[in-house]
Amino acid sequence: MNKPDWIIRIVAVPPGEAPLWVRQKWVGLDLPVARYSGCRKFLTMGVLSLPRSMLAQWLAMFRGRAELIAGYAVEAGSRHSEGCVAAAVRTELAWW
């Protein structure tokens, strides 16, 4: 399915481990949906609790520490999404 014009608009503060003020900056962003991507389920881990090595990530998955979330893949490397995110997260970069 080709969806070159589909976007995901963040309309509420998303859940997550990042501080509230960082997550609040995401509200209002428009992120383009990845081409040929449909709604699917993704295994996710928190930004702070994510194990650093690939082996540790696999072990965490098998131990049930990953969460299954339904959603759409977005084009994180596109010019459009980079511009949106860059404008919104200038002050949040210090947190990372």
C-alpha positions as CSV (number, residue, x, y, z in Angstrom):
1,M,0.0,0.0,0.0
2,N,1.6,3.3,-1.1
3,K,0.8,6.2,1.2
4,P,3.2,9.1,0.2
5,D,0.9,11.7,1.7
6,W,-0.2,10.1,5.0
7,I,1.0,11.7,8.2
8,I,0.8,10.9,11.9
9,R,-0.1,14.0,13.9
10,I,0.7,13.7,17.6
11,V,-2.4,15.2,19.3
12,A,-1.7,14.3,22.9
13,V,1.3,13.8,25.2
14,P,2.7,10.3,24.4
15,P,3.5,7.8,27.1
16,G,7.1,7.0,27.8
17,E,10.1,7.3,30.1
18,A,11.3,10.7,28.8
19,P,10.5,13.6,31.2
20,L,7.0,15.1,30.7
21,W,8.4,18.4,29.4
22,V,10.2,16.5,26.6
23,R,7.1,14.5,25.6
24,Q,5.0,17.7,25.6
25,K,7.2,19.1,22.9
26,W,6.1,16.3,20.6
27,V,2.4,17.4,20.6
28,G,1.5,19.0,17.2
29,L,4.3,17.3,15.2
30,D,3.4,15.8,11.8
31,L,5.5,12.8,10.9
32,P,5.2,11.1,7.5
33,V,4.1,7.4,7.4
34,A,6.7,5.1,5.9
35,R,5.9,4.0,2.3
36,Y,4.2,0.6,2.0
37,S,3.6,0.5,5.8
38,G,0.3,-0.5,7.3
39,C,-0.8,-0.7,10.9
40,R,1.1,-3.4,12.6
41,K,2.5,-4.4,16.0
42,F,6.0,-3.5,17.2
43,L,8.0,-4.7,20.1
44,T,9.2,-1.7,22.1
45,M,11.4,-0.8,25.0
46,G,11.8,2.4,27.0
47,V,14.4,5.0,26.1
48,L,15.9,4.8,29.6
49,S,15.4,1.1,30.3
50,L,16.6,-0.1,26.9
51,P,19.5,-2.5,27.3
52,R,22.6,-1.2,25.6
53,S,23.8,-4.3,23.8
54,M,22.0,-6.4,21.2
55,L,22.4,-9.5,23.2
56,A,20.9,-7.8,26.3
57,Q,18.0,-6.6,24.2
58,W,17.3,-10.1,22.9
59,L,17.4,-11.4,26.4
60,A,15.0,-8.7,27.6
61,M,12.6,-9.6,24.8
62,F,12.6,-13.3,25.8
63,R,12.1,-12.3,29.5
64,G,9.0,-10.4,28.6
65,R,10.4,-6.9,29.2
66,A,9.4,-5.6,25.7
67,E,5.9,-4.2,25.1
68,L,3.8,-5.0,22.0
69,I,2.4,-1.7,20.6
70,A,0.2,-1.3,17.6
71,G,1.0,1.6,15.2
72,Y,2.5,2.9,12.0
73,A,6.1,3.2,11.0
74,V,7.2,6.8,10.2
75,E,10.0,8.1,8.0
76,A,12.5,9.1,10.6
77,G,15.1,9.9,8.1
78,S,13.1,12.0,5.7
79,R,13.7,15.8,5.3
80,H,10.1,16.5,6.4
81,S,10.3,14.6,9.7
82,E,13.8,15.8,10.4
83,G,12.7,19.4,10.0
84,C,9.6,18.9,12.2
85,V,11.6,17.1,14.9
86,A,14.5,19.6,14.8
87,A,12.2,22.5,15.3
88,A,10.5,20.9,18.2
89,V,13.4,19.4,20.1
90,R,16.2,22.0,20.1
91,T,16.0,22.4,23.9
92,E,15.3,18.7,24.4
93,L,18.7,17.7,22.9
94,A,20.4,18.6,26.2
95,W,18.3,15.9,27.9
96,W,19.6,13.2,25.6
